[in-house]
Amino acid sequence: MTVLKKGSVLEITPHSEWAQKFWDDLIPAKERVSQHPLFIGMATGKLNIRCFRGALLNFYPLVAQFPSYMALALAKATQFNEAGVVESRDWLIQNLKVEERHLVWYRDWARGFGVTLEELDQITPPPAMNAVNHFLWSINYRGSLPESLAATNLAIEWATGDWSLSVYKGIQNYQSQSDIQIDKRSLAWLRAHAHYDDIHPYEAMELIKLLCEGKPDLQAKAFQAAQEGLEYYALALDECYKLQHQ
């Protein structure tokens, strides 16, 4: 059984057969995001600045609203007699606190790359890029607790942790451009997601295992939620990447 260890960190346990298939079957959709040409371009320094800034600007609502999605999931964690609910509640509360500084860090990154705070605060992404926000709001509001965790903390954070690491390693490729400022402050968001946040999707999977064990219907719904979250993420990237060729 998965339990919260001392210090309230989820223990990562071996997957059962259904959980391993759940995880493995998500990898293609996850890699469609994490290995998207937009992120490869960021990591190699080949993405033009217009497209880079467009990504920072139009993905800002996803970052800004992410704690709200998690709070909606937390509101579902009330049936404490059901397996995994207490653990999910405690984990979500802890990680909402972790999210506290992420908005400020992302704003610092955007500002370092020439996006103004006024632009961030006024942005309404195009429909294809905003669809992921609508989906996450809907699944966290209407779906079950494991569906919420699967779509948000497994799917979105898993793919984001992967691409953040590669972009963080290659971000110095933009250092030579005079209108870009790369320093500790502007790298804080990338550094966080490339390092200490990378355990989150594995912990989310542990919660899904607890909540869905012996419940094939719920397992299928959670998988569908995770897969759709990744598909909407990829749709947003495809739309944003069009700026590379304009």
ChimeraX attribute file (.defattr): number of C-alpha atoms within 10 A of each C-alpha:
attribute: neighborCount
match mode: 1-to-1
recipient: residues
	/A:1	10
	/A:2	16
	/A:3	16
	/A:4	15
	/A:5	9
	/A:6	8
	/A:7	6
	/A:8	12
	/A:9	15
	/A:10	21
	/A:11	15
	/A:12	17
	/A:13	14
	/A:14	11
	/A:15	14
	/A:16	11
	/A:17	8
	/A:18	15
	/A:19	19
	/A:20	11
	/A:21	11
	/A:22	20
	/A:23	15
	/A:24	10
	/A:25	13
	/A:26	17
	/A:27	15
	/A:28	12
	/A:29	19
	/A:30	26
	/A:31	16
	/A:32	16
	/A:33	28
	/A:34	24
	/A:35	15
	/A:36	16
	/A:37	17
	/A:38	24
	/A:39	22
	/A:40	17
	/A:41	19
	/A:42	23
	/A:43	22
	/A:44	16
	/A:45	18
	/A:46	16
	/A:47	20
	/A:48	15
	/A:49	18
	/A:50	13
	/A:51	20
	/A:52	24
	/A:53	19
	/A:54	18
	/A:55	22
	/A:56	21
	/A:57	22
	/A:58	21
	/A:59	23
	/A:60	21
	/A:61	20
	/A:62	20
	/A:63	17
	/A:64	16
	/A:65	15
	/A:66	21
	/A:67	20
	/A:68	16
	/A:69	22
	/A:70	23
	/A:71	16
	/A:72	20
	/A:73	26
	/A:74	22
	/A:75	12
	/A:76	19
	/A:77	20
	/A:78	13
	/A:79	10
	/A:80	12
	/A:81	8
	/A:82	11
	/A:83	15
	/A:84	24
	/A:85	22
	/A:86	17
	/A:87	21
	/A:88	29
	/A:89	19
	/A:90	15
	/A:91	20
	/A:92	21
	/A:93	13
	/A:94	13
	/A:95	15
	/A:96	16
	/A:97	11
	/A:98	12
	/A:99	16
	/A:100	11
	/A:101	12
	/A:102	20
	/A:103	18
	/A:104	16
	/A:105	19
	/A:106	21
	/A:107	24
	/A:108	23
	/A:109	24
	/A:110	26
	/A:111	19
	/A:112	18
	/A:113	20
	/A:114	17
	/A:115	19
	/A:116	14
	/A:117	13
	/A:118	8
	/A:119	13
	/A:120	18
	/A:121	13
	/A:122	9
	/A:123	13
	/A:124	15
	/A:125	20
	/A:126	12
	/A:127	12
	/A:128	16
	/A:129	24
	/A:130	19
	/A:131	17
	/A:132	24
	/A:133	22
	/A:134	13
	/A:135	18
	/A:136	27
	/A:137	21
	/A:138	14
	/A:139	22
	/A:140	27
	/A:141	18
	/A:142	14
	/A:143	20
	/A:144	18
	/A:145	28
	/A:146	31
	/A:147	26
	/A:148	28
	/A:149	29
	/A:150	30
	/A:151	27
	/A:152	27
	/A:153	24
	/A:154	30
	/A:155	28
	/A:156	25
	/A:157	21
	/A:158	25
	/A:159	23
	/A:160	21
	/A:161	23
	/A:162	19
	/A:163	23
	/A:164	23
	/A:165	19
	/A:166	19
	/A:167	21
	/A:168	20
	/A:169	14
	/A:170	16
	/A:171	16
	/A:172	14
	/A:173	14
	/A:174	21
	/A:175	13
	/A:176	10
	/A:177	11
	/A:178	7
	/A:179	11
	/A:180	18
	/A:181	20
	/A:182	17
	/A:183	13
	/A:184	11
	/A:185	16
	/A:186	21
	/A:187	19
	/A:188	19
	/A:189	21
	/A:190	23
	/A:191	20
	/A:192	17
	/A:193	22
	/A:194	20
	/A:195	14
	/A:196	10
	/A:197	17
	/A:198	19
	/A:199	16
	/A:200	19
	/A:201	22
	/A:202	19
	/A:203	21
	/A:204	26
	/A:205	23
	/A:206	26
	/A:207	29
	/A:208	26
	/A:209	24
	/A:210	20
	/A:211	20
	/A:212	23
	/A:213	16
	/A:214	11
	/A:215	10
	/A:216	11
	/A:217	9
	/A:218	18
	/A:219	22
	/A:220	13
	/A:221	17
	/A:222	24
	/A:223	22
	/A:224	17
	/A:225	27
	/A:226	26
	/A:227	23
	/A:228	19
	/A:229	26
	/A:230	28
	/A:231	18
	/A:232	22
	/A:233	29
	/A:234	22
	/A:235	18
	/A:236	24
	/A:237	22
	/A:238	17
	/A:239	14
	/A:240	23
	/A:241	21
	/A:242	11
	/A:243	18
	/A:244	17
	/A:245	8
	/A:246	7
